[in-house]
Amino acid sequence: MAKSEAVVLNGKFDQEKYVEAPRTGSVRCINSKSYHNVFYQDWGSEDSSETLFCLHGLTRNSHDFDAIAHRLASTRKKRRIICPDTVGRGHSDWLPDHEDYQIQQYNMDFTVLAAKIGCEQFDLLGTSLGGMMGMVLAAMKNSPVRRLIINDIAPEVPNTAMARLGRYLHMDPYFNNLDEVEKYIRKTLAPFNPMTDEDWAHYAKTSSRPDGTGFRLAFDPDISNTYGRRYWYLMYFNLWKYWVQIKCPVLILRGKDSDFLSEHLLERMLRKLPQAEAIEFEGTGHTPTLNAPEQIDPIIKWLDKTKT
């Protein structure tokens, strides 16, 4: 395994101690018009008996899990952590038809990736959109999901959160430099926590792509073209029928100031799924970034104690 620059963990770089970089790869998947490649990062031991897939949010990418993936891959159990870029994001290809940007496509791609990795059973951590993907996957008959961790999302999204999302989803800004990217990211992702100056710099770098002499955000702007359409609402934000079918152990993570996962929705989730547990993080909105010990440690504890 190659060596990388020090991984960010709540903004703290250790320039003296370098860490092992993840392996990277891609898998060829199919959509309604063509084939496309889905990029992924592969942390930890390939021989591990425990594999965790980490699925990111709507406009995010696999680097959101750099800190927790490194930590989980380094624990005593030597887990394997797979972090893909959902199609249209990060280093994955963009789709020729924006109507294919929907949960069925993402989960079909994910299934192809799991098959390539050789995983018949696995744990799944999903943030926001990734959590919705996880709900659907875990609810399927004969699901390979052993344990499910949902990061700050419910089977539906409140109108206030939808409105906030819509205010920046339609934008395709151009930035002259990474400082401008960081300023934009700090504003649009302000509820994310914990974040330090070094974390924001890391996010700016991993959330953007070079474009000529400047930068654009690292996702296909056409993703926004499905926003507000009736089927998009139905497909993304009405997943209670899946939620109640989940049989595996579930851990729900919530930022106490979240506008996506309200107290009312959390109570409803716990009431409808008796085996689910919840952890709330103070001073955090949507979403908990899972890049500091106070957020990572409870996840490791739950994984270590939970039987499947």
N, C-alpha and C positions, 0 to 999 in steps of 0.2 A: 504494500500500500504506500502511496506517495505521501510525503509530508506536506502540510498546509500551513498557512499563516494561523496564528492562534485563533481559536473559535471564540466568538463573543458569548459571554455568560453574564447577563445583566450589566453589559457595558464594560466588563473588566477583561482586558487583554493581558495575557502573560507572555511577553515577548521572549522570555528566557526559556520557557517550556513549550515546545511545539507539539502539536497533536496530530494524530493520523487523520488524513483527509478521507472522506467517504469515497468509495468506488462510484463511478457514474456509468450510466448506460441509457439505452432507449429501446422501446419496443414498438413494433409496427402494428397499428390498429386500423380499423376500417370505419368509415362513416357513410352517409348516403350518397356521396359524390366521389370519394377518393380514399386512398390510404393516407395515414398520417403517423408521425412518430411522436411518442410520448416519452419525455425525458424523466429520469429518476436518479436520486441519490441513494446509495446503499451503504449503510453504516454497520459496523460491528462484524461479528463472526458469521461467515456463510454456513457454518456447521451448527449454528444455534438451534435449539429445539423450540425457542420462543421468538416469533417474528411479529413485529408491530408495524403496521402501515399508518402513516400520518398524512392526512388529507387536508389541504389548506382551504382558505376562504375564497370568496367570489373573484376578487381581483388580485389575489396574493399568489405565492409560489412556494416551492419546497424549502427555500431558505428560511422561512419563518420557523422551521423546526430545528435549525442548526444546533442550538444550545441543548435542547432536550434530547435530540437524537444522539449527540455526542455523550451526554451524561448517561443515558440509558444503555448505550452500547458499551460503556465503560464500567458498569456496575458488576457486581459479583456474578450475576447470572449470564453476563455476556450476551445480551439480547441482540438480535438483528433488527435494524430499523430501516424501513423503506419509505422514502419521501418522494413522491412523484410531483411533477408539474402537470396539473390538469391541462388538457388540450386547450390551446389558445392563451396559455400563460407561460411565463418563464422561458425555458429553452424548448418547450414543446411546440410542435407545428400549429399554425392557425388553420381553421376550417374554412373551406370555400363557401359554405352556406351557413349563415349565422343562426338559422333555425335549428341546427344540430347542436348548438350550445345548450344542452339540457341534461338533466340527471341521468336519463337512460344511457345517453352517449358516454357520459363520464364513467358510469358504473360498468358499461361494457368494456371500455378501455382498461379500467382498473382490473377487471376479471382476466383480461389478456395478460396484463402485467403480473398478476398473482400466479398465473399458469407458467409464465416464463421463469419466475423466481423458483417455482416448484413448491409453492405453499398450498397445501390442501386445507389447512386451518391456520388462523392468525388472529391477533388482536388488532383493533382499529381505533385510532384517535382521529377525530374529525373536528376541525374548527369551522364554525359557521356553515357555509355551504358544504364543506367536507363532513360536518356532522349530519347534515341532511342526507348526504350520500350514504353515510354509515347506517342511518335509521332504515333506509330502504334495503340495503344489503343484509343487515342483521335480521330483518323481518321475513326474508325470503325462506321458502321451504328448503330444507337441507342446507341452510346457510353455513359457510365456512367460518363465520365470525364467532370467535370463542368469547371474547370480552369486548365491550364497546365503551369508549370514552367520548362523550359529547362535550365540546367546548363552546359554551355560551350560545346555544341556539335551541329553539323549540320546534315542534312540528308545524308551527305557524309563526309569522312575523308580524308584529304590531305595525299599524299604519304609520306611526311616527318614525319608526326605524326605516320603513320603506321610503318615506319621504326624504330622510337624511341620506340614504343610499343613492336615491335618484339625483340628488343635487350634484354629486361628483361623478357618478357612473357614466354620464353622457359626455363628459369632458375628454378631450384628447390633447392635453397641454404639451407644449414644446419647451424644453429647458436648455439654457445655454451651458449649464455646468451642474455638477452634483450638488453644489450648495443650494441651487434653486430647486432641485429635486427634493432635497432634505426639507427645505422650508415648506414645500407643498405637502410632503408626506406628514410632517408634524401637524399640519392643520387638518388634513382629511382624516388622519388616524389618531387624532388627539385622545380618544377614549382608551386607546391601547395602554396597557400597564402591566408590569413595570417597564419603564424605558429610561435610559440615560442618554447623554450626548453621544457616547460611542455606539449605543444601540441604534439611535436614529441615523447615524452615519452609515452603519451596516445596512439598515433598511433602505436608505437612499441608493446605495450601490446595488443591492440585490433586487430592488423594485424597479429598476430602470434598464434601458437598453440603448446603446449608441445609435444615433440617427444623424448621419451627416456630421456636422461639427458640434452637435449637441446631443440631447437625450430625450427619449419618450418613455412612458411607463411600459413595463414589461408584460403587457397583456393586449390582446386584440380588441381595438375599440368597438368592433362589431358585436362583441358580447352585449353591449348596451342596447342593440337593436331589438332584442327580445324582451327588454325591460318594459313592464306595463301591459304586455299582451296577455289576453285572458288565459291562454294555455300556460304561460310562464307562471302566473299566479297559482294555477291549479297544480302544476308540476312541482313547484318549489315550496309552496307555502300552505299546503293542505295535506300534511303527512300523518295525521292522527291515526288513520287506518293502518299504517305501517307500525307506528309506535306501539300500539296495543298488541301486536303480533310478535314482538321481540321476546325471545326466551332466555337469552344469555345474560350474564351479569352486566350491569350498566352503571357507569359513573358519570354524573353530570357536573360540569364545572360552570360556575357563573360568576361574572363580575358583579359586585353588589350594586353598581351604578349602571348596569347594562340596560339599554333601551331595546335590545333584541330579545333577551330572555328576562322577562319581568318576573317579579315574585309570584304573581298570579299564575303565569304560565309554568313556572317551576313547580308550584304546588299541584297543578293539574297533571304535570308529567309524573310526579311521584305518586299521585293518587291512582293514576291509570296503569302504572307499571310498578307493582309492589317490590320487585327485586332491585329497583334502581336506588342508588345513593347519590347524595349531592354534597359538593364542597363549594363554598362561596369565598371570594377574595375581596377584601376591603380595598377601597380606593381605586377600583378597577371598573371600567365600562366594557364596551364591546370592542376588543376582546382581551381576555387574559393572554399575555404573550408567551407564557410558559418558558421564560428564559432566565428565571431566577430560582434559587433553592426553595423559597417559600411557596412557589407554585409547582415546582418539579417534585419535591420530596413527597407530598401527599399522593401524587400519581404513582410513584414507585412503591410506596407503602401499600396502596390499594392493589396494585398488580401482584405484589409479593404475597398478599394475604388471600386474594380471591381464588377460589377453586373453580375449575371448569370441568 
